[in-house]
């Protein structure tokens, strides 16, 4: 048995330690917002946070996660869609098909928590998720929008 702390709740999972976190989230915990894309950690559709760091869950074996680490999925980012990145995504009409968006939002949220005022270079370096619809300009605009809002909040 493996105990995982996901979105503030402890889950006792009976699985092999080499099972990818993605499958535990989807199949064992019932958290289907995290998507399967490529299975080789390239596309980012499966991005979640482990202790605030963006991680591709399709290639992260559950056995590599320490019992005290905190996992956050798109469902745990905010209960009501009020996270600044989620609001910016809606305001900027970022999603097209939407499949990659949960992973993209999680990557952007992690980026902004580490770099509240990211440059275009940092955004390009950190946001490596693949969007088949090509919403990259809207993604960058939404990230910039949140950065502006964070700057206003910190100056008040």
MODELLER restraints for C-alpha pairs under 7 A, 6 or more apart:
rsr = mdl.restraints
at = mdl.atoms
rsr.add(forms.Gaussian(group=physical.xy_distance, feature=features.Distance(at['CA:1:A'], at['CA:12:A']), mean=6.33, stdev=0.5))
rsr.add(forms.Gaussian(group=physical.xy_distance, feature=features.Distance(at['CA:1:A'], at['CA:13:A']), mean=5.47, stdev=0.5))
rsr.add(forms.Gaussian(group=physical.xy_distance, feature=features.Distance(at['CA:1:A'], at['CA:14:A']), mean=4.59, stdev=0.5))
rsr.add(forms.Gaussian(group=physical.xy_distance, feature=features.Distance(at['CA:1:A'], at['CA:15:A']), mean=6.72, stdev=0.5))
rsr.add(forms.Gaussian(group=physical.xy_distance, feature=features.Distance(at['CA:2:A'], at['CA:12:A']), mean=5.65, stdev=0.5))
rsr.add(forms.Gaussian(group=physical.xy_distance, feature=features.Distance(at['CA:2:A'], at['CA:13:A']), mean=5.04, stdev=0.5))
rsr.add(forms.Gaussian(group=physical.xy_distance, feature=features.Distance(at['CA:2:A'], at['CA:14:A']), mean=6.32, stdev=0.5))
rsr.add(forms.Gaussian(group=physical.xy_distance, feature=features.Distance(at['CA:3:A'], at['CA:10:A']), mean=6.50, stdev=0.5))
rsr.add(forms.Gaussian(group=physical.xy_distance, feature=features.Distance(at['CA:3:A'], at['CA:11:A']), mean=5.59, stdev=0.5))
rsr.add(forms.Gaussian(group=physical.xy_distance, feature=features.Distance(at['CA:3:A'], at['CA:12:A']), mean=4.55, stdev=0.5))
rsr.add(forms.Gaussian(group=physical.xy_distance, feature=features.Distance(at['CA:3:A'], at['CA:13:A']), mean=6.16, stdev=0.5))
rsr.add(forms.Gaussian(group=physical.xy_distance, feature=features.Distance(at['CA:3:A'], at['CA:67:A']), mean=6.18, stdev=0.5))
rsr.add(forms.Gaussian(group=physical.xy_distance, feature=features.Distance(at['CA:4:A'], at['CA:10:A']), mean=5.58, stdev=0.5))
rsr.add(forms.Gaussian(group=physical.xy_distance, feature=features.Distance(at['CA:4:A'], at['CA:11:A']), mean=5.21, stdev=0.5))
rsr.add(forms.Gaussian(group=physical.xy_distance, feature=features.Distance(at['CA:4:A'], at['CA:12:A']), mean=6.52, stdev=0.5))
rsr.add(forms.Gaussian(group=physical.xy_distance, feature=features.Distance(at['CA:4:A'], at['CA:67:A']), mean=6.13, stdev=0.5))
rsr.add(forms.Gaussian(group=physical.xy_distance, feature=features.Distance(at['CA:5:A'], at['CA:11:A']), mean=6.33, stdev=0.5))
rsr.add(forms.Gaussian(group=physical.xy_distance, feature=features.Distance(at['CA:5:A'], at['CA:69:A']), mean=6.79, stdev=0.5))
rsr.add(forms.Gaussian(group=physical.xy_distance, feature=features.Distance(at['CA:5:A'], at['CA:70:A']), mean=5.33, stdev=0.5))
rsr.add(forms.Gaussian(group=physical.xy_distance, feature=features.Distance(at['CA:5:A'], at['CA:71:A']), mean=5.98, stdev=0.5))
rsr.add(forms.Gaussian(group=physical.xy_distance, feature=features.Distance(at['CA:6:A'], at['CA:70:A']), mean=6.24, stdev=0.5))
rsr.add(forms.Gaussian(group=physical.xy_distance, feature=features.Distance(at['CA:6:A'], at['CA:71:A']), mean=4.68, stdev=0.5))
rsr.add(forms.Gaussian(group=physical.xy_distance, feature=features.Distance(at['CA:6:A'], at['CA:72:A']), mean=5.75, stdev=0.5))
rsr.add(forms.Gaussian(group=physical.xy_distance, feature=features.Distance(at['CA:7:A'], at['CA:71:A']), mean=6.18, stdev=0.5))
rsr.add(forms.Gaussian(group=physical.xy_distance, feature=features.Distance(at['CA:7:A'], at['CA:72:A']), mean=4.90, stdev=0.5))
rsr.add(forms.Gaussian(group=physical.xy_distance, feature=features.Distance(at['CA:7:A'], at['CA:73:A']), mean=6.66, stdev=0.5))
rsr.add(forms.Gaussian(group=physical.xy_distance, feature=features.Distance(at['CA:7:A'], at['CA:76:A']), mean=4.79, stdev=0.5))
rsr.add(forms.Gaussian(group=physical.xy_distance, feature=features.Distance(at['CA:13:A'], at['CA:28:A']), mean=6.96, stdev=0.5))
rsr.add(forms.Gaussian(group=physical.xy_distance, feature=features.Distance(at['CA:17:A'], at['CA:61:A']), mean=6.32, stdev=0.5))
rsr.add(forms.Gaussian(group=physical.xy_distance, feature=features.Distance(at['CA:17:A'], at['CA:62:A']), mean=5.43, stdev=0.5))
rsr.add(forms.Gaussian(group=physical.xy_distance, feature=features.Distance(at['CA:17:A'], at['CA:63:A']), mean=4.12, stdev=0.5))
rsr.add(forms.Gaussian(group=physical.xy_distance, feature=features.Distance(at['CA:18:A'], at['CA:61:A']), mean=4.77, stdev=0.5))
rsr.add(forms.Gaussian(group=physical.xy_distance, feature=features.Distance(at['CA:18:A'], at['CA:62:A']), mean=6.27, stdev=0.5))
rsr.add(forms.Gaussian(group=physical.xy_distance, feature=features.Distance(at['CA:18:A'], at['CA:63:A']), mean=6.06, stdev=0.5))
rsr.add(forms.Gaussian(group=physical.xy_distance, feature=features.Distance(at['CA:19:A'], at['CA:61:A']), mean=5.26, stdev=0.5))
rsr.add(forms.Gaussian(group=physical.xy_distance, feature=features.Distance(at['CA:19:A'], at['CA:62:A']), mean=5.98, stdev=0.5))
rsr.add(forms.Gaussian(group=physical.xy_distance, feature=features.Distance(at['CA:20:A'], at['CA:57:A']), mean=6.57, stdev=0.5))
rsr.add(forms.Gaussian(group=physical.xy_distance, feature=features.Distance(at['CA:20:A'], at['CA:58:A']), mean=5.44, stdev=0.5))
rsr.add(forms.Gaussian(group=physical.xy_distance, feature=features.Distance(at['CA:20:A'], at['CA:59:A']), mean=5.81, stdev=0.5))
rsr.add(forms.Gaussian(group=physical.xy_distance, feature=features.Distance(at['CA:20:A'], at['CA:60:A']), mean=5.29, stdev=0.5))
rsr.add(forms.Gaussian(group=physical.xy_distance, feature=features.Distance(at['CA:20:A'], at['CA:61:A']), mean=4.31, stdev=0.5))
rsr.add(forms.Gaussian(group=physical.xy_distance, feature=features.Distance(at['CA:20:A'], at['CA:62:A']), mean=5.92, stdev=0.5))
rsr.add(forms.Gaussian(group=physical.xy_distance, feature=features.Distance(at['CA:21:A'], at['CA:57:A']), mean=5.16, stdev=0.5))
rsr.add(forms.Gaussian(group=physical.xy_distance, feature=features.Distance(at['CA:21:A'], at['CA:58:A']), mean=6.27, stdev=0.5))
rsr.add(forms.Gaussian(group=physical.xy_distance, feature=features.Distance(at['CA:21:A'], at['CA:60:A']), mean=5.61, stdev=0.5))
rsr.add(forms.Gaussian(group=physical.xy_distance, feature=features.Distance(at['CA:21:A'], at['CA:61:A']), mean=5.62, stdev=0.5))
rsr.add(forms.Gaussian(group=physical.xy_distance, feature=features.Distance(at['CA:21:A'], at['CA:62:A']), mean=5.13, stdev=0.5))
rsr.add(forms.Gaussian(group=physical.xy_distance, feature=features.Distance(at['CA:22:A'], at['CA:46:A']), mean=6.67, stdev=0.5))
rsr.add(forms.Gaussian(group=physical.xy_distance, feature=features.Distance(at['CA:22:A'], at['CA:57:A']), mean=4.83, stdev=0.5))
rsr.add(forms.Gaussian(group=physical.xy_distance, feature=features.Distance(at['CA:22:A'], at['CA:58:A']), mean=4.97, stdev=0.5))
rsr.add(forms.Gaussian(group=physical.xy_distance, feature=features.Distance(at['CA:25:A'], at['CA:31:A']), mean=5.38, stdev=0.5))
rsr.add(forms.Gaussian(group=physical.xy_distance, feature=features.Distance(at['CA:26:A'], at['CA:32:A']), mean=4.81, stdev=0.5))
rsr.add(forms.Gaussian(group=physical.xy_distance, feature=features.Distance(at['CA:33:A'], at['CA:74:A']), mean=6.09, stdev=0.5))
rsr.add(forms.Gaussian(group=physical.xy_distance, feature=features.Distance(at['CA:33:A'], at['CA:75:A']), mean=6.57, stdev=0.5))
rsr.add(forms.Gaussian(group=physical.xy_distance, feature=features.Distance(at['CA:33:A'], at['CA:102:A']), mean=6.56, stdev=0.5))
rsr.add(forms.Gaussian(group=physical.xy_distance, feature=features.Distance(at['CA:34:A'], at['CA:45:A']), mean=6.86, stdev=0.5))
rsr.add(forms.Gaussian(group=physical.xy_distance, feature=features.Distance(at['CA:34:A'], at['CA:46:A']), mean=5.13, stdev=0.5))
rsr.add(forms.Gaussian(group=physical.xy_distance, feature=features.Distance(at['CA:34:A'], at['CA:47:A']), mean=6.97, stdev=0.5))
rsr.add(forms.Gaussian(group=physical.xy_distance, feature=features.Distance(at['CA:34:A'], at['CA:73:A']), mean=6.69, stdev=0.5))
rsr.add(forms.Gaussian(group=physical.xy_distance, feature=features.Distance(at['CA:34:A'], at['CA:74:A']), mean=6.69, stdev=0.5))
rsr.add(forms.Gaussian(group=physical.xy_distance, feature=features.Distance(at['CA:34:A'], at['CA:102:A']), mean=6.36, stdev=0.5))
rsr.add(forms.Gaussian(group=physical.xy_distance, feature=features.Distance(at['CA:34:A'], at['CA:103:A']), mean=6.74, stdev=0.5))
rsr.add(forms.Gaussian(group=physical.xy_distance, feature=features.Distance(at['CA:35:A'], at['CA:45:A']), mean=5.29, stdev=0.5))
rsr.add(forms.Gaussian(group=physical.xy_distance, feature=features.Distance(at['CA:35:A'], at['CA:46:A']), mean=4.95, stdev=0.5))
rsr.add(forms.Gaussian(group=physical.xy_distance, feature=features.Distance(at['CA:36:A'], at['CA:45:A']), mean=6.18, stdev=0.5))
rsr.add(forms.Gaussian(group=physical.xy_distance, feature=features.Distance(at['CA:36:A'], at['CA:46:A']), mean=5.73, stdev=0.5))
rsr.add(forms.Gaussian(group=physical.xy_distance, feature=features.Distance(at['CA:37:A'], at['CA:43:A']), mean=6.32, stdev=0.5))
rsr.add(forms.Gaussian(group=physical.xy_distance, feature=features.Distance(at['CA:37:A'], at['CA:45:A']), mean=5.49, stdev=0.5))
rsr.add(forms.Gaussian(group=physical.xy_distance, feature=features.Distance(at['CA:37:A'], at['CA:46:A']), mean=6.91, stdev=0.5))
rsr.add(forms.Gaussian(group=physical.xy_distance, feature=features.Distance(at['CA:39:A'], at['CA:58:A']), mean=5.41, stdev=0.5))
rsr.add(forms.Gaussian(group=physical.xy_distance, feature=features.Distance(at['CA:39:A'], at['CA:59:A']), mean=6.89, stdev=0.5))
rsr.add(forms.Gaussian(group=physical.xy_distance, feature=features.Distance(at['CA:40:A'], at['CA:58:A']), mean=6.77, stdev=0.5))
rsr.add(forms.Gaussian(group=physical.xy_distance, feature=features.Distance(at['CA:40:A'], at['CA:59:A']), mean=6.27, stdev=0.5))
rsr.add(forms.Gaussian(group=physical.xy_distance, feature=features.Distance(at['CA:41:A'], at['CA:56:A']), mean=5.50, stdev=0.5))
rsr.add(forms.Gaussian(group=physical.xy_distance, feature=features.Distance(at['CA:41:A'], at['CA:58:A']), mean=6.19, stdev=0.5))
rsr.add(forms.Gaussian(group=physical.xy_distance, feature=features.Distance(at['CA:41:A'], at['CA:59:A']), mean=5.88, stdev=0.5))
rsr.add(forms.Gaussian(group=physical.xy_distance, feature=features.Distance(at['CA:43:A'], at['CA:129:A']), mean=5.07, stdev=0.5))
rsr.add(forms.Gaussian(group=physical.xy_distance, feature=features.Distance(at['CA:43:A'], at['CA:130:A']), mean=4.76, stdev=0.5))
rsr.add(forms.Gaussian(group=physical.xy_distance, feature=features.Distance(at['CA:44:A'], at['CA:56:A']), mean=6.03, stdev=0.5))
rsr.add(forms.Gaussian(group=physical.xy_distance, feature=features.Distance(at['CA:44:A'], at['CA:103:A']), mean=5.64, stdev=0.5))
rsr.add(forms.Gaussian(group=physical.xy_distance, feature=features.Distance(at['CA:44:A'], at['CA:104:A']), mean=6.95, stdev=0.5))
rsr.add(forms.Gaussian(group=physical.xy_distance, feature=features.Distance(at['CA:44:A'], at['CA:129:A']), mean=4.58, stdev=0.5))
rsr.add(forms.Gaussian(group=physical.xy_distance, feature=features.Distance(at['CA:44:A'], at['CA:130:A']), mean=6.50, stdev=0.5))
rsr.add(forms.Gaussian(group=physical.xy_distance, feature=features.Distance(at['CA:45:A'], at['CA:100:A']), mean=4.71, stdev=0.5))
rsr.add(forms.Gaussian(group=physical.xy_distance, feature=features.Distance(at['CA:45:A'], at['CA:102:A']), mean=6.74, stdev=0.5))
rsr.add(forms.Gaussian(group=physical.xy_distance, feature=features.Distance(at['CA:45:A'], at['CA:103:A']), mean=4.40, stdev=0.5))
rsr.add(forms.Gaussian(group=physical.xy_distance, feature=features.Distance(at['CA:45:A'], at['CA:104:A']), mean=6.86, stdev=0.5))
rsr.add(forms.Gaussian(group=physical.xy_distance, feature=features.Distance(at['CA:46:A'], at['CA:56:A']), mean=5.50, stdev=0.5))
rsr.add(forms.Gaussian(group=physical.xy_distance, feature=features.Distance(at['CA:46:A'], at['CA:57:A']), mean=5.43, stdev=0.5))
rsr.add(forms.Gaussian(group=physical.xy_distance, feature=features.Distance(at['CA:46:A'], at['CA:58:A']), mean=6.18, stdev=0.5))
rsr.add(forms.Gaussian(group=physical.xy_distance, feature=features.Distance(at['CA:46:A'], at['CA:103:A']), mean=5.46, stdev=0.5))
rsr.add(forms.Gaussian(group=physical.xy_distance, feature=features.Distance(at['CA:47:A'], at['CA:54:A']), mean=6.15, stdev=0.5))
rsr.add(forms.Gaussian(group=physical.xy_distance, feature=features.Distance(at['CA:47:A'], at['CA:55:A']), mean=5.39, stdev=0.5))
rsr.add(forms.Gaussian(group=physical.xy_distance, feature=features.Distance(at['CA:47:A'], at['CA:56:A']), mean=4.52, stdev=0.5))
rsr.add(forms.Gaussian(group=physical.xy_distance, feature=features.Distance(at['CA:47:A'], at['CA:57:A']), mean=5.91, stdev=0.5))
rsr.add(forms.Gaussian(group=physical.xy_distance, feature=features.Distance(at['CA:47:A'], at['CA:103:A']), mean=4.44, stdev=0.5))
rsr.add(forms.Gaussian(group=physical.xy_distance, feature=features.Distance(at['CA:47:A'], at['CA:106:A']), mean=6.16, stdev=0.5))
rsr.add(forms.Gaussian(group=physical.xy_distance, feature=features.Distance(at['CA:47:A'], at['CA:107:A']), mean=6.56, stdev=0.5))
rsr.add(forms.Gaussian(group=physical.xy_distance, feature=features.Distance(at['CA:48:A'], at['CA:54:A']), mean=5.62, stdev=0.5))
rsr.add(forms.Gaussian(group=physical.xy_distance, feature=features.Distance(at['CA:48:A'], at['CA:55:A']), mean=5.45, stdev=0.5))
rsr.add(forms.Gaussian(group=physical.xy_distance, feature=features.Distance(at['CA:48:A'], at['CA:56:A']), mean=6.50, stdev=0.5))
rsr.add(forms.Gaussian(group=physical.xy_distance, feature=features.Distance(at['CA:48:A'], at['CA:57:A']), mean=6.46, stdev=0.5))
rsr.add(forms.Gaussian(group=physical.xy_distance, feature=features.Distance(at['CA:48:A'], at['CA:72:A']), mean=5.94, stdev=0.5))
rsr.add(forms.Gaussian(group=physical.xy_distance, feature=features.Distance(at['CA:48:A'], at['CA:73:A']), mean=5.05, stdev=0.5))
rsr.add(forms.Gaussian(group=physical.xy_distance, feature=features.Distance(at['CA:48:A'], at['CA:103:A']), mean=6.84, stdev=0.5))
rsr.add(forms.Gaussian(group=physical.xy_distance, feature=features.Distance(at['CA:48:A'], at['CA:106:A']), mean=6.01, stdev=0.5))
rsr.add(forms.Gaussian(group=physical.xy_distance, feature=features.Distance(at['CA:49:A'], at['CA:55:A']), mean=5.79, stdev=0.5))
rsr.add(forms.Gaussian(group=physical.xy_distance, feature=features.Distance(at['CA:49:A'], at['CA:71:A']), mean=5.57, stdev=0.5))
rsr.add(forms.Gaussian(group=physical.xy_distance, feature=features.Distance(at['CA:49:A'], at['CA:72:A']), mean=5.04, stdev=0.5))
rsr.add(forms.Gaussian(group=physical.xy_distance, feature=features.Distance(at['CA:49:A'], at['CA:73:A']), mean=6.60, stdev=0.5))
rsr.add(forms.Gaussian(group=physical.xy_distance, feature=features.Distance(at['CA:50:A'], at['CA:69:A']), mean=6.54, stdev=0.5))
rsr.add(forms.Gaussian(group=physical.xy_distance, feature=features.Distance(at['CA:50:A'], at['CA:70:A']), mean=5.55, stdev=0.5))
rsr.add(forms.Gaussian(group=physical.xy_distance, feature=features.Distance(at['CA:50:A'], at['CA:71:A']), mean=4.57, stdev=0.5))
rsr.add(forms.Gaussian(group=physical.xy_distance, feature=features.Distance(at['CA:50:A'], at['CA:72:A']), mean=6.53, stdev=0.5))
rsr.add(forms.Gaussian(group=physical.xy_distance, feature=features.Distance(at['CA:51:A'], at['CA:69:A']), mean=5.90, stdev=0.5))
rsr.add(forms.Gaussian(group=physical.xy_distance, feature=features.Distance(at['CA:51:A'], at['CA:70:A']), mean=5.08, stdev=0.5))
rsr.add(forms.Gaussian(group=physical.xy_distance, feature=features.Distance(at['CA:51:A'], at['CA:71:A']), mean=6.43, stdev=0.5))
rsr.add(forms.Gaussian(group=physical.xy_distance, feature=features.Distance(at['CA:52:A'], at['CA:110:A']), mean=6.26, stdev=0.5))
rsr.add(forms.Gaussian(group=physical.xy_distance, feature=features.Distance(at['CA:53:A'], at['CA:110:A']), mean=5.97, stdev=0.5))
rsr.add(forms.Gaussian(group=physical.xy_distance, feature=features.Distance(at['CA:54:A'], at['CA:106:A']), mean=6.84, stdev=0.5))
rsr.add(forms.Gaussian(group=physical.xy_distance, feature=features.Distance(at['CA:54:A'], at['CA:107:A']), mean=5.63, stdev=0.5))
rsr.add(forms.Gaussian(group=physical.xy_distance, feature=features.Distance(at['CA:54:A'], at['CA:110:A']), mean=5.78, stdev=0.5))
rsr.add(forms.Gaussian(group=physical.xy_distance, feature=features.Distance(at['CA:74:A'], at['CA:102:A']), mean=5.88, stdev=0.5))
rsr.add(forms.Gaussian(group=physical.xy_distance, feature=features.Distance(at['CA:74:A'], at['CA:106:A']), mean=6.57, stdev=0.5))
rsr.add(forms.Gaussian(group=physical.xy_distance, feature=features.Distance(at['CA:77:A'], at['CA:83:A']), mean=6.76, stdev=0.5))
rsr.add(forms.Gaussian(group=physical.xy_distance, feature=features.Distance(at['CA:81:A'], at['CA:87:A']), mean=6.86, stdev=0.5))
rsr.add(forms.Gaussian(group=physical.xy_distance, feature=features.Distance(at['CA:84:A'], at['CA:146:A']), mean=6.29, stdev=0.5))
rsr.add(forms.Gaussian(group=physical.xy_distance, feature=features.Distance(at['CA:85:A'], at['CA:105:A']), mean=6.53, stdev=0.5))
rsr.add(forms.Gaussian(group=physical.xy_distance, feature=features.Distance(at['CA:85:A'], at['CA:109:A']), mean=6.26, stdev=0.5))
rsr.add(forms.Gaussian(group=physical.xy_distance, feature=features.Distance(at['CA:85:A'], at['CA:146:A']), mean=6.40, stdev=0.5))
rsr.add(forms.Gaussian(group=physical.xy_distance, feature=features.Distance(at['CA:86:A'], at['CA:105:A']), mean=6.87, stdev=0.5))
rsr.add(forms.Gaussian(group=physical.xy_distance, feature=features.Distance(at['CA:88:A'], at['CA:142:A']), mean=5.21, stdev=0.5))
rsr.add(forms.Gaussian(group=physical.xy_distance, feature=features.Distance(at['CA:88:A'], at['CA:145:A']), mean=6.75, stdev=0.5))
rsr.add(forms.Gaussian(group=physical.xy_distance, feature=features.Distance(at['CA:88:A'], at['CA:146:A']), mean=6.59, stdev=0.5))
rsr.add(forms.Gaussian(group=physical.xy_distance, feature=features.Distance(at['CA:89:A'], at['CA:142:A']), mean=5.92, stdev=0.5))
rsr.add(forms.Gaussian(group=physical.xy_distance, feature=features.Distance(at['CA:92:A'], at['CA:138:A']), mean=6.52, stdev=0.5))
rsr.add(forms.Gaussian(group=physical.xy_distance, feature=features.Distance(at['CA:92:A'], at['CA:142:A']), mean=6.09, stdev=0.5))
rsr.add(forms.Gaussian(group=physical.xy_distance, feature=features.Distance(at['CA:94:A'], at['CA:135:A']), mean=6.36, stdev=0.5))
rsr.add(forms.Gaussian(group=physical.xy_distance, feature=features.Distance(at['CA:94:A'], at['CA:138:A']), mean=5.24, stdev=0.5))
rsr.add(forms.Gaussian(group=physical.xy_distance, feature=features.Distance(at['CA:94:A'], at['CA:139:A']), mean=6.13, stdev=0.5))
rsr.add(forms.Gaussian(group=physical.xy_distance, feature=features.Distance(at['CA:95:A'], at['CA:101:A']), mean=6.43, stdev=0.5))
rsr.add(forms.Gaussian(group=physical.xy_distance, feature=features.Distance(at['CA:96:A'], at['CA:133:A']), mean=6.51, stdev=0.5))
rsr.add(forms.Gaussian(group=physical.xy_distance, feature=features.Distance(at['CA:97:A'], at['CA:133:A']), mean=6.97, stdev=0.5))
rsr.add(forms.Gaussian(group=physical.xy_distance, feature=features.Distance(at['CA:100:A'], at['CA:131:A']), mean=6.07, stdev=0.5))
rsr.add(forms.Gaussian(group=physical.xy_distance, feature=features.Distance(at['CA:104:A'], at['CA:129:A']), mean=6.19, stdev=0.5))
rsr.add(forms.Gaussian(group=physical.xy_distance, feature=features.Distance(at['CA:107:A'], at['CA:127:A']), mean=6.40, stdev=0.5))
rsr.add(forms.Gaussian(group=physical.xy_distance, feature=features.Distance(at['CA:108:A'], at['CA:127:A']), mean=6.88, stdev=0.5))
rsr.add(forms.Gaussian(group=physical.xy_distance, feature=features.Distance(at['CA:108:A'], at['CA:143:A']), mean=6.71, stdev=0.5))
rsr.add(forms.Gaussian(group=physical.xy_distance, feature=features.Distance(at['CA:111:A'], at['CA:126:A']), mean=6.85, stdev=0.5))
rsr.add(forms.Gaussian(group=physical.xy_distance, feature=features.Distance(at['CA:116:A'], at['CA:147:A']), mean=5.70, stdev=0.5))
rsr.add(forms.Gaussian(group=physical.xy_distance, feature=features.Distance(at['CA:116:A'], at['CA:150:A']), mean=6.69, stdev=0.5))
rsr.add(forms.Gaussian(group=physical.xy_distance, feature=features.Distance(at['CA:117:A'], at['CA:147:A']), mean=5.27, stdev=0.5))
